Amino acid sequence: MSPARSDRLAVALEGTARKVFASALDWPGWSRSAKTDELAIEALLAYAPRYAPVAEAAGLDFPTSFDAEVVERQEGGSGTEFGVPIRIHDADRRAVDAAEADRLARIVAAAWTTFDRVAAGAPAELRKGPRGGGRDRDKMVGHVIESDWYYARELGIKARQPTPDDRAAIEASRVAVLDVLRQPSDGAPLADRKWTARYAARRIAWHALDHAWEMQDRSG
């Protein structure tokens, strides 16, 4: 169910004059940003070793090296500059068969597992950024849980917002999201909203991994 093993990495870019996101289209959650197209691609490739355990946790073969190929570029917006990959690319509108739907769901589940594991081992107080900012662990966990609740709504899932200490509600919400992602799709927006299945997987996995990696970098 994993894609053919290949060093080719299909990349989509979205960017403004200030920030560019590079996203690996076939590996949901693997997205990085920088000031230029070239630097964003460089940052993306630099994170391959950090993404590899996520792919492996999802039961997928992950190549040891890549040759990035930009297949699409869109202008970004204010959300891009804020630090979020907001654009739905043409590739995100591809149909999803049963095998690929299962693959997307397993990657998202692995991203959540990674986030939970990192959060469990992180100190409560994280090292501050260069300007003295950044959430501490518990606030970051709360932020991710709240965001996941909003993401679930984009998939047509209606449920009460979980609190960070309500593991049953968190797991129920995640199961509902994964159930949606496991369904084959013609590539149209889900639940008569905006997100397609591929973009939903990419956005949800990216957010969990982005904060997991941030916690790792700011621990100790």
Order of alpha helices (4+ residues) and beta strands (2+ residues): beta-beta-beta-alpha-alpha-beta-alpha-alpha-alpha-alpha-alpha
